[in-house]
Structures are given as C-alpha cells and as structure tokens.
Amino acid sequence: MRIKVDEDLPRAAVRMLCDRGYEALSVIEQGMGGYKDPVLWQVVQKERQFLVTAGKGFADIRRYKPGTHQGVLLLRPDQDGIGPTIELLEMVLEDYDLESLVGTTAVVTPGGIRVRRSIK
C-alpha cells in the first residue's frame, strides 16, 4: 500500500508506517513542502496514494468524496505536539490494517475513529 504523509505530520509517522510494512513517503521528502491542498491532492490522486494528514480540510466529504480516492486518514489530536499525533497513529495501527480504510475518509480523535465510506 502506497501512503503519502502530509507535511503537517512528523517524520516519526513515516518511520512508523514503514516499520509496519507500508510504502510511506513524506511530502517533505518528495520536495513538495508548501504545496497548496488542491495541488497536493492532484499529486496524491495521480500517484494513487492513501493520504495521512492533520489537515482538516481533507475531511470535507463533499469535496473529497469517499470512494473516489484511495483514502484519507485525518489525525486530530486534542493537544498540540508530536506526541499526541503519534499516539493517534499508533492507536489506528493497533486496531486497523490501513488496507481496510482504502476508499474511505477516516477521522481519528482521542475518542476514537469515525470512518466515512462511499454512499452508493
């Protein structure tokens, strides 16, 4: 599974995903730091990647409709900092194989995960 990790997440997120067997690359590593969301989204779509981000705009299911993309995992910690973000990612990776989230928009908070699937 190919994953793009947005620039708003720490490098530790990429390492954690790679350690779990995912093919994860960061926006920064690919020289795309500072890309606006619409441009980043075009690249993610072209490369058919699952996006892991903290950018809440990507949770807009009217704009990024579940079932029309590889998937979005939005991490929304209730505190700033690397630690709370990594804890949320660990929580997801303990409970989910990210393959099961392909095509969805999943929002993760300390209270749990909400998965939006396509409406057929």
Secondary structure by P-SEA (a helix, b strand, c coil): cbbbbcccccaaaaaaaaaaccccccccccccccccaaaaaaaaaaabbbbbbcccccccccccccccccbbbbbbbccccaaaaaaaaaaaaaccccccccccbbbbcccbbbbbcccc
